[in-house]
């Protein structure tokens, strides 16, 4: 006969998880704000492991960096040693003809 052990989250564990998620999302938000202001996210490989920093010198945790670079509005700069790899990331630059650009969304186009 198989025994099942059910783990029911306690109020304390739910609060701890909520605080952890709030801290991670706040960290992602801070990094995205820096990227929108023109900073670049850099990955440096060291003997001690990978180190993520912003171009203004601020350190970024690996978990936060992973969440930031997974976003669609963050692009690679194509500066990796090997093809298809990158060590620098920035916010995508919107162009006036970009349909996702808010400035061009309401603009009417001239008939061709």
C-alpha positions in Angstrom: 0.0 0.0 0.0 1.4 3.4 -1.1 1.5 6.3 1.3 1.0 9.8 0.2 2.4 12.7 2.0 0.7 16.0 1.3 2.5 19.2 1.9 0.1 22.0 2.8 1.6 25.5 2.7 1.5 27.3 6.0 0.7 31.0 6.2 4.3 31.6 7.1 5.6 29.8 4.1 3.2 31.6 1.8 4.3 35.0 3.2 7.9 34.0 2.7 7.3 33.0 -0.9 5.4 36.2 -1.5 8.2 38.4 -0.1 10.8 36.5 -2.1 8.8 37.0 -5.3 8.2 40.7 -4.5 12.0 41.2 -4.0 12.8 39.5 -7.3 10.2 41.5 -9.3 11.4 44.7 -7.7 14.9 43.8 -8.7 13.8 43.1 -12.3 12.0 46.4 -12.4 15.0 48.3 -11.2 17.2 46.6 -13.9 14.6 47.3 -16.6 14.5 51.0 -15.5 18.3 51.2 -15.8 18.2 49.6 -19.3 15.5 52.0 -20.4 17.8 54.9 -19.3 20.5 53.5 -21.6 22.5 51.1 -19.4 23.7 47.8 -20.8 23.6 44.4 -19.0 26.9 42.6 -19.2 27.8 39.0 -18.5 31.4 38.4 -17.4 32.8 34.8 -17.1 35.2 34.5 -14.1 36.9 31.5 -12.4 34.4 31.9 -9.6 31.4 31.8 -12.0 29.4 34.2 -14.1 29.0 37.8 -12.9 26.2 40.0 -14.2 26.7 43.8 -14.0 25.1 46.9 -15.5 27.3 49.3 -17.4 26.9 51.8 -14.6 28.7 49.3 -12.2 25.7 47.9 -10.4 25.7 44.1 -9.8 22.7 42.0 -10.9 21.9 38.5 -9.5 21.9 35.6 -11.9 18.2 35.0 -11.3 17.3 38.6 -12.0 19.4 38.6 -15.1 17.8 35.5 -16.4 14.3 37.1 -16.0 15.4 40.3 -17.7 17.0 38.7 -20.8 14.0 36.4 -21.3 11.8 39.4 -22.0 10.9 40.2 -25.6 11.8 43.9 -25.2 15.5 43.1 -24.3 17.8 42.3 -27.2 21.3 40.8 -27.5 24.1 42.9 -28.8 25.7 40.0 -30.6 29.1 40.4 -29.0 29.8 36.9 -27.9 33.0 35.0 -28.7 31.0 32.3 -30.6 28.2 32.7 -33.1 24.8 32.8 -31.5 26.1 33.9 -28.1 26.0 37.3 -26.5 27.4 38.8 -23.4 25.7 42.2 -23.5 22.0 43.0 -23.5 20.0 46.2 -24.0 16.5 47.4 -24.4 15.2 47.2 -28.0 15.3 50.5 -29.8 11.9 51.4 -31.2 11.7 53.0 -34.7 9.1 55.4 -35.9 7.7 52.8 -38.3 7.5 50.1 -35.6 3.8 49.1 -35.0 4.5 48.6 -31.3 5.8 52.2 -31.0 3.2 54.3 -29.1 4.3 57.4 -31.0 3.4 55.9 -34.4 0.3 54.0 -33.2 -2.1 56.9 -33.7 -0.4 58.3 -36.8 -2.3 58.0 -40.1 -0.4 56.9 -43.2 -0.7 58.6 -46.5 -2.3 56.6 -49.3 0.2 55.2 -51.6 
